[in-house]
């Protein structure tokens, strides 16, 4: 609390990013964990909560006549523009936020104060929801080819690896240790995914320290052991996910890539995914496009193209598809690495796994997948997502890209995933929120030292508890798409990926479809289920005529309510139903004498401003705009309790604020 | 002319048919006066043959032949954007087939076209043609206002050759005034009512451009006609679909705009929309880009941008929204015109109605809208849809305005997935039929021509075909739930997407998306059954249970 210079500022204006005319006046509060803006006046007293950990940048802009503007950009792609009347107040808020958004100790992070009022047992059960040993068992491991190794039991071999790693049975501790010495940061080849149908596997590691000519017998033996663990194939693929040029440059630093001549029976392959710095810049450029004010179609498409973002997404997908095909169709094992083997390697292994195994397309399976390929294998969450104040050059949207790949797949295979888009968006949110302990630190070792599991809660339990909000109504366990390997379609137009406005323009509600098919179908599904249950109940009670009366009427009144609500909600909406600003020149109808020529008239109209169709007029009530029906009318039971926009504001919030 | 003269070779054996995404099949190719058929014998000799291809030759947009040795390959590029390949043994046969298809597909005489020969068993001639669509529209309006009347000034198409015999005009304006006003508007297209906005009684009119010319001619009757629409002190908007500069330049060729001085109550807004050749070229470029197999993500967006198609979609939607906003929010009347008033004008007026009027969002209402605002209103379908995106022929008057309209409606359906009663399937079918059809609905350029060709007497209506119960179901949106509100779309670039269902239709498999669609149907129908059952159950209970009945009556 000592960092808050200014806990409360009144008469602050919250600008609508897309429409300067709409601004809300209210009070700004700074707490230990959140920035809160409470609107004045309106009955609802609409609140905007932003977690400090979500804030990526704060910009104090030049003071104007109306006050001092403060621009807050968030990691979940929210952009908040405030105008604070007094320059001095603005400065205090700015200085406070600068400090608050750059915590230096893990203990300052929100998850250590967040208290969802669960008892110890519930917390422990939450952490056990995802169990990696169970997951490897599900894959069929240990078996006669693969075993669990305790070589890294006290992080002695590799401090960014988990204690339990799965390796080929023929790889002795000597081979593992030897191989680890020949790999960047000692990240030796270990199992990521095993396909029990054909024994092919996906292993991962970092780059070899081959330089221009160095060799390592144990490393060569390690790769051979991986090959032997798949008796169906006489070679393995080694996939280097970097562009060839980058890999070659690494050789000068004593690192590099495998020489096909030194390893027996490997096929070496480059897949050019760019490094974290390129990706960070690419995202930056794309977000600039998202933030443009009333861009033309050309501005937008060119901007998007120049950002290169979707090209990078494609590169990751291509790598995933290559590996999935090698494993599923050729039955060949694959060793994947990049430089350190914790960014691109994590992306590519997890994308390939999604193609290969329907389990990862379920809600629980997806949690397991992130736990396995990202959390346990030492993806540096703290550095990449800037949870603690650190080197800005370490920050990069690595997992964001993976999450987008999943979304792109969901667009192409609408019935293949058990979860919906909201699930992905909320996971992305919590990678940055630090509300749960799952993604803290850079490795398992650090998390254990911090006793994360004893001091924080697990996101997975939280998501699982609310799983009804995250279900994809089109998913059916027995559907052809949910079965076995996903077969990507190979026509070129299938690789033209789409801009994900649901993520990057997440808070601009007016840009999105005004009616949610997913929510509607979920409601329909629920209602059907309910009616069927009621039918069953009625059937049972048919024999008992006395009790029947009560029940029958209940169903009836419910149905009447339903139609009534529909009419009601429609008429309510018409009040809030406003068009966007399609034109600016409607208001400025000039009342001039008719004698004037029309030259002036056209000049007035031709100004650039007027030609541009203006932006959507967004506001909090924009989702009540045209034609959005209240979903509760479809499902009487759902009661309209749609999952609220999760901006770190949980119902339990008040508790921790008091802490 | 006899069709047989054009057919040099009627049948060829062992022709290999291939098209993207499907296994190639071998069979016998047959050319008839209107169709290309390919039948195969999957079970070998003696088995009943299977028809693999049944292609309306009018659908062929371009024929390309490549000869190699003794055989040749013909590539047929169709107006619905499908691409087929035929491998034909024998060089001569190949050349003959190619030239026969070319000759048959370029028969330009309307009355030689297939709709005049098509006789489906389930339909009877002269049934299903919309009876007096304008009159019907007027009946609805007449229940709410007496300010408008039906005029038969154009009964014999003498006043305006591209208008239908009946038009809706201000009640206070005489036939003579209309005739004179018509002389002051391009193509005789004097201002007529396009849409009456029930909520506040404002109207949308459309017309051709005024013929002010370089000398700034005026026409008191035209001024009176427009003046009579507005009350004292009321303001109206003229949405000109050309830029102010183009509109001004049009004076040099006798056209122009309404000068402020002569029409003091009207404010002009210019919203330039692309039309004519540039629009056709945009369409051609986009189709080319979509079919480019070498295209990767690294160049796709730039390529998409350079086609300009999405910019046209955005502009059309924005302009229609502007018109709708003038009516609904500003509570002002609107006149829409460009130059001829048969292209972008209709695009805007039709689209604005879909946005404003829930009635136009039903399957029936949408058909009526198309009949009224495109077909009766004189959009020259025959000229505009003569060739599609593949044709090598020199462009004449082709322009995909109707496709642009369908694309905009698709964008609306994506942003408001519950508000349209029809599905994407209907939009695709309309696109196909506008370019090549078994039915007479989209034939000719206007009512006058249709009367001369006896289209209604000698062809079937597409609407009649679509209205058959088993056809109708294919075009329904399972998610539809009537929405009485105006649907204001977002026109930001983030909200406007490429219509993949159309532009990628033949180049990728839609298997997974179709499955999703089927699943949506299953869910919704499951729900309906459950509701029905539970209602029936309840009914039977209350009937059989006297106590329950009493409870209900209370």
Interface residues (C-beta under 8 A of the other chain):
Chain A: X290 X294 X295 X296 X297 X298 X299 X300 X301 X302 X304 X305 X308 X310 X311 X313 X314 X412 X413 X414 X415 X416 X473 X474 X476 X479 X480 X481 X489 X491 X492 X493 X494 X495 X496 X497 X498 X499 X501 X505 X508 X510 X511 X512 X513 X514 X515 X517 X520 X521 X524 X525 X527 X528 X531 X532 X534 X535 X538 X539 X542 X545 X546 X548 X549 X552 X553 X555 X556 X559 X566 X570 X573 X574 X577 X578 X579 X580 X582 X583 X585 X586 X589 X590 X592 X594 X595 X596 X597 X598 X601 X602 X605 X606 X613 X615 X616 X625 X626 X627 X629
Chain B: X20 X21 X235 X237 X243 X244 X245 X247 X248 X257 X259 X260 X261 X264 X267 X268 X269 X270 X290 X292 X293 X294 X295 X296 X297 X298 X299 X300 X301 X302 X304 X305 X310 X311 X314 X315 X318 X321 X322 X324 X325 X326 X328 X329 X330 X414 X415 X416 X417 X418 X419 X479 X481 X483 X484 X485 X486 X487 X488 X490 X491 X492 X493 X494 X495 X496 X497 X500 X504 X507 X508 X509 X512 X513 X515 X516 X519 X520 X523 X524 X526 X527 X530 X531 X533 X534 X535 X537 X538 X541 X542 X545 X547 X548 X551 X552
